[in-house]
Amino acid sequence: MASTMSRLMLGRTLERICKAVLLLCLVHFLIMMILYFDVYSQRFDIFSRFNNGRGANASRGPHHYYYNYSRPNTTFPSYLPGADQLLPTAKPEANRTRPTPKPIPPCPEVPPGLVGRLLIEFSSQMTMERVQRENPNVTEGGKYTPTDCRPKQKVAIIIPFRHRDHHLKYWLHYLHPILRRQKIDYGIYIINQLGEDTFNRAKLLNVGYTEALKDAEYDCFIFSDVDLIPMDDRNLYHCYDQPRHFAIAMDKFGFRLPYAGYFGGVSGLSKKQFLKINGFPNEYWGWGGEDDDIYNRITLNGMKVSRPDVRIGRYRMIKHERDKHNEPNPQRFNKIQNTKNTMRKDGISSLTYRLASVKKYQLYTNISVEIGKPPPRPIKG
């Protein structure tokens, strides 16, 4: 009997222990489930906010994967990446501000890329194809504008021309690189006199001035013979306060100025200076005299000729025979003495010609014109 009672008591005790253990296990399970669902709800809240952030709630501010969004009125740490670092969001094009382009500085008075004294030779074979390959930055019409600075002047270079294709190749070969190093905004115009009548250099220069202004707003004009090449790129091809004579020391004159009033070869005038002297004379048919007439016009209008240093204004001339129909003008000396009386009625204001064609090549613009014939010479009595 006693043993039976003790077994019953032990059984009840074990039963109570098992129920207690089972109850503890149940409580533990419930606690784990509560914790699990609590963490799960927070993770779900993060992802839902993240997805909604790409829609209507995108304006609330930057989101981060590991930040607790369940806390209201939270101030986000500054080190957290912005929303644009998580996923790219489409921004309206109108709200994008384009960067302001950096202003181009003016070109320096003395460009830093100048070489100085140059070796000029005419023995190597020259072709237009070679010159074109050497100057890829020159655009149609023989034009060039510096890209790294803003030139003060726009320069038209005028060349009177007839039957000088061989000389033109060398001129373009040397002058295009020189002008680019000088940071000149320029265009090159070849004024070709058609026909075989007497050549008229000054009238062709007047034509070049007129036609170049139809093409662009030039304010400086350089007038150059096609057979003269500068030997120093410090001889800057732009206009000055006074009319400029560039070719002051040619090799054919022993690198000296032949006389004080010489203004031939290569010269430059601003638009204002050119108009002040009524341009160049139209009545100098044949070789010689027109450059002296131009010098007289300058001095008679109260201006002075400016020149570079003799060591810089050196030129080489391409040797050649005198052109046919460009014989010395026997009337030139008489005309030079009468510049004061003729310059107001003979010049750019009285210019007449017929434009035959304008053709733009990569290295230059060719303008072919008919300029008429010289008047018959008076019969000696």
Secondary structure, 3 states (H helix, E strand, C coil): CHHHHHHHHHHHHHHHHHHHHHHHHHHHHHHHHHHHHHHHHHHHHHHHHHHHHCCHHHHHCCCCCCCCCCCCCCCCCCCCCCHHHHCCCCCCHHHCCCCCCCCCCECCCCCCCCCCECCCCCCCCCCHHHHHHHCCCCECCCEECCCCCECCCEEEEEEEECCCHHHHHHHHHHHHHHHHHCCCEEEEEEEEECCCCCCCHHHHHHHHHHHHHHHCCCCEEEEECCCEEECECCCCCCCCCCCEECCCEEHHHCCCCCCCCCCCCEEEEEHHHHHHCCCCCCCCCCECCHHHHHHHHHHHCCCCCECCCCCCCEEEECCCCCCCCCCECCCHHHHHCCHHHHCCCCCHHHCCCEEEEEEECCCCEEEEEECCCCCCCCCCC
